[in-house]
Structure formats: C-alpha cells, structure tokens
Amino acid sequence: MDLQLTGKRALVTGSSSGIGAAIAELLAQEGCAVVVTGRNVERTNKVAEHIRAGGSDVVAVVGDLATDDGAEQVADAAIETFGGVDILVNNAGGGSEVENPSWFTTELSAWIETYQKNVMAAGRLIHRLTPGMKDQGWGRIIQIGSMAGTVPTSAQPDYAAAKAAMLAMSLGLSKALKGTGVTVNTVTPGMINTEGLRDFLATFAAKRGWDDIEQAADYIVKGTGQTVLRIGQPEDVAHAVAYLASPVADFVNGVNIHMDGGGTANIY
Ligand SMILES: NC(=O)c1ccc[n+]([C@@H]2O[C@H](COP(=O)([O-])OP(=O)(O)OC[C@H]3O[C@@H](n4cnc5c(N)ncnc54)[C@H](OP(=O)(O)O)[C@@H]3O)[C@@H](O)[C@H]2O)c1
C-alpha cells in the first residue's frame, strides 16, 4: 500500500533514540522530510546522519521541549528548514528520574518535571504548529501515550497522570479541529524494546537472581494480559504512526491505537 507520504514534512519529537528514532526513520523511508530532535546533540545527530545516509531529507535540531524557548527553537528550525510542518509526532517524554517512583517517593517537583516534558512539550508544539496545518487544510498530530495513561498501576503517579492528560488533549483537540483536515490521534505503546525497558528488565532479573533479561521479559509478558507473547519493537509503534500520518487515514480521528500485544484489549 502506498501511504502517500512522499513530500510530507514531519517533526518527530524525542527522535534522538528509542521509539522516536524508529518513527523518524520509517517516515523518512516513506518519503517524508523529517526533523529529528532531542536534547542530546550526539544522539540527535547520529539518528539524523543515519536517515540522511538512506537518501532522505532530514535536519537535526536540538532543544529542551520542557521549556518555552526550547520548543520555540525546535518549531522555528522546522519551519525555516522545510517551510512548515504537516505531521507532528509528540513522542518526547517518559517517566521521572526518581528511582522506584511511588506515590510517596515522587516529590511534587518530579510531577512538574514529568508534566513539562510530556504534556507541555506536546502543548507547546501544538500551539505553534497547528495554525499552519489549519491554514493549509491538512495536518496530522499523533501523540505517543502509555498504558499507564489508561491502566495506571500503583506506581509512577506523575507519569500516569501526564499520559492520561495527553489522551484528553488528543480527543479534545480532534474535536476543536473539526472539519479542518487536521486529525489528532494517539498511539499507546505497551512494553517496547528500548534502552529504558532493557534497564528495567536487567534490574528485574537481578532482583530474582536471573542473569538473562530474556527470562525477565518472558516472565513479565506471560504475566500480563498480552496475547502476543513477545516484547514489542519500536518499529511496531512506528507502523501505527505511519498509518495515522498518512492521507489514507483521513477518516480516523480522535482514536487511541494500542500497540501492546493485546495487553489492554477490552470491550467497553
Ligand atoms: N519504551 C516503552 O516501553 C514505552 C512504553 C510506553 C510509552 N512509551 C513512551 O514512548 C515515548 C518514547 O519513549 P522511549 O522508550 O523511546 O524513550 P527514550 O529512548 O528515553 O526516548 C525519549 C526521547 O524523548 C526525548 N526527550 C525527553 N525529554 C525531553 C525534553 N525535555 N525535551 C526534548 N526531548 C526530550 C529524549 O531526548 P534526549 O535523550 O536527546 O534528551 C529522547 O529522544 C515516551 O513518551 C514514553 O513515555 C515508551
């Protein structure tokens, strides 16, 4: 299937590593000009160079999206380089740096930090880039959620609240953009094979005296509601994003696609 993405201009936040890097690479392979962005200069440049080596149009922009200035810098660079942004993927973020984050160890300052890098990072870019999408009568906003946003555990309260807020933003904005040609959707990853997950699995395995993170992965996957018995790959999430970014998904708006191996499948 031709996703008709050739010539589209995509800004993928948090594309200096993990899921964001896979999304940027796939959109580039599908013909988009891509803005790769993160805070770490070396990682951001490395992903952009890899994409450029594949023959795609790409620019690396470094900025902290947890700040107004950083977000402005990233948006300005994207607009200056490609003349506008058609596809905004709000993927940057993640949990706080708190070790074993519980309701009772997560300081309020960590809540604010998590909110800034997830919710406000997305909000800042939506504010800056949506008017251009409305003017041209076409655009895509895709937010990366988390199972924590719909099925929170007893831990990571700040992260669950931030990801739930992003879900509310997506649906509300999709309604606010009614009839404009700009759609807003969420992709919710389950357990995805990134550096962060591998660190978590290593700790989980070590606590049980296992020397193999595969054993930890297998144990966790079988203990969840997953019906596809493997850890997800960043490409699994990227495939859903590419579909939602495509003109062929014109009739899809305000949805939340779970890329979680069936882990949160439900009927309600
Ligand atoms: N991996 C999973 O299993 C999983 C599951 C559910 C949801 N998610 C979500 O998927 C998204 C990507 O996660 P990942 O696992 O791929 O994590 P990752 O490898 O740690 O990537 C996070 C990305 O966000 C960027 N970032 C973080 N804070 C930022 C800030 N203040 N300003 C600008 N960029 C910032 C990082 O940039 P630098 O490193 O350059 O600073 C990096 O590119 C996150 O929103 C996460 O919550 C992941």
The ligand as an SDF file (V2000), in Angstrom:
LIG
                    3D

 48 52  0  0  0  0  0  0  0  0999 V2000
    9.6370    2.0940   25.8050 N   0  0  0  0  0  0  0  0  0  0  0  0
    8.4460    1.7580   26.2720 C   0  0  0  0  0  0  0  0  0  0  0  0
    8.2150    0.5940   26.6450 O   0  0  0  0  0  0  0  0  0  0  0  0
    7.3250    2.7850   26.3030 C   0  0  0  0  0  0  0  0  0  0  0  0
    6.0680    2.3280   26.7190 C   0  0  0  0  0  0  0  0  0  0  0  0
    5.0080    3.2350   26.7480 C   0  0  0  0  0  0  0  0  0  0  0  0
    5.2070    4.5440   26.3760 C   0  0  0  0  0  0  0  0  0  0  0  0
    6.4300    4.9780   25.9870 N   0  0  0  0  0  0  0  0  0  0  0  0
    6.5560    6.3950   25.5830 C   0  0  0  0  0  0  0  0  0  0  0  0
    7.1940    6.4570   24.3230 O   0  0  0  0  0  0  0  0  0  0  0  0
    7.9290    7.6800   24.2180 C   0  0  0  0  0  0  0  0  0  0  0  0
    9.3660    7.3620   23.8060 C   0  0  0  0  0  0  0  0  0  0  0  0
    9.9340    6.5450   24.8080 O   0  0  0  0  0  0  0  0  0  0  0  0
   11.2660    5.6800   24.6040 P   0  0  0  0  0  0  0  0  0  0  0  0
   11.0650    4.4540   25.3810 O   0  0  0  0  0  0  0  0  0  0  0  0
   11.6380    5.6120   23.1920 O   0  0  0  0  0  0  0  0  0  0  0  0
   12.2650    6.5770   25.4670 O   0  0  0  0  0  0  0  0  0  0  0  0
   13.7260    7.1500   25.2080 P   0  0  0  0  0  0  0  0  0  0  0  0
   14.5320    6.2090   24.3980 O   0  0  0  0  0  0  0  0  0  0  0  0
   14.2110    7.5360   26.5540 O   0  0  0  0  0  0  0  0  0  0  0  0
   13.4330    8.4460   24.3670 O   0  0  0  0  0  0  0  0  0  0  0  0
   12.8690    9.6000   24.9210 C   0  0  0  0  0  0  0  0  0  0  0  0
   13.0810   10.7010   23.9340 C   0  0  0  0  0  0  0  0  0  0  0  0
   12.4740   11.8940   24.4360 O   0  0  0  0  0  0  0  0  0  0  0  0
   13.4250   12.9230   24.4220 C   0  0  0  0  0  0  0  0  0  0  0  0
   13.1690   13.8600   25.4970 N   0  0  0  0  0  0  0  0  0  0  0  0
   12.9540   13.5750   26.8040 C   0  0  0  0  0  0  0  0  0  0  0  0
   12.7510   14.7080   27.4830 N   0  0  0  0  0  0  0  0  0  0  0  0
   12.8620   15.7230   26.6000 C   0  0  0  0  0  0  0  0  0  0  0  0
   12.7880   17.1270   26.6980 C   0  0  0  0  0  0  0  0  0  0  0  0
   12.5860   17.7400   27.8700 N   0  0  0  0  0  0  0  0  0  0  0  0
   12.9590   17.8750   25.5800 N   0  0  0  0  0  0  0  0  0  0  0  0
   13.2010   17.2750   24.3990 C   0  0  0  0  0  0  0  0  0  0  0  0
   13.2800   15.9520   24.2290 N   0  0  0  0  0  0  0  0  0  0  0  0
   13.1210   15.1840   25.3370 C   0  0  0  0  0  0  0  0  0  0  0  0
   14.7690   12.2390   24.5760 C   0  0  0  0  0  0  0  0  0  0  0  0
   15.7860   13.0900   24.0790 O   0  0  0  0  0  0  0  0  0  0  0  0
   17.3120   13.0740   24.6420 P   0  0  0  0  0  0  0  0  0  0  0  0
   17.6060   11.6860   25.0710 O   0  0  0  0  0  0  0  0  0  0  0  0
   18.0950   13.5270   23.4470 O   0  0  0  0  0  0  0  0  0  0  0  0
   17.3240   14.0190   25.7590 O   0  0  0  0  0  0  0  0  0  0  0  0
   14.5570   11.0110   23.7140 C   0  0  0  0  0  0  0  0  0  0  0  0
   14.7550   11.3110   22.3550 O   0  0  0  0  0  0  0  0  0  0  0  0
    7.8110    8.3760   25.5650 C   0  0  0  0  0  0  0  0  0  0  0  0
    6.8030    9.3660   25.5020 O   0  0  0  0  0  0  0  0  0  0  0  0
    7.4020    7.2620   26.5090 C   0  0  0  0  0  0  0  0  0  0  0  0
    6.6610    7.7310   27.6160 O   0  0  0  0  0  0  0  0  0  0  0  0
    7.5020    4.1260   25.9510 C   0  0  0  0  0  0  0  0  0  0  0  0
  1  2  1  0
  2  3  2  0
  2  4  1  0
  4  5  1  0
  4 48  2  0
  5  6  2  0
  6  7  1  0
  7  8  2  0
  8  9  1  0
  8 48  1  0
  9 10  1  0
  9 46  1  0
 10 11  1  0
 11 12  1  0
 11 44  1  0
 12 13  1  0
 13 14  1  0
 14 15  2  0
 14 16  1  0
 14 17  1  0
 17 18  1  0
 18 19  2  0
 18 20  1  0
 18 21  1  0
 21 22  1  0
 22 23  1  0
 23 24  1  0
 23 42  1  0
 24 25  1  0
 25 26  1  0
 25 36  1  0
 26 27  1  0
 26 35  1  0
 27 28  2  0
 28 29  1  0
 29 30  1  0
 29 35  2  0
 30 31  1  0
 30 32  2  0
 32 33  1  0
 33 34  2  0
 34 35  1  0
 36 37  1  0
 36 42  1  0
 37 38  1  0
 38 39  2  0
 38 40  1  0
 38 41  1  0
 42 43  1  0
 44 45  1  0
 44 46  1  0
 46 47  1  0
M  CHG  2   8   1  16  -1
M  END
$$$$
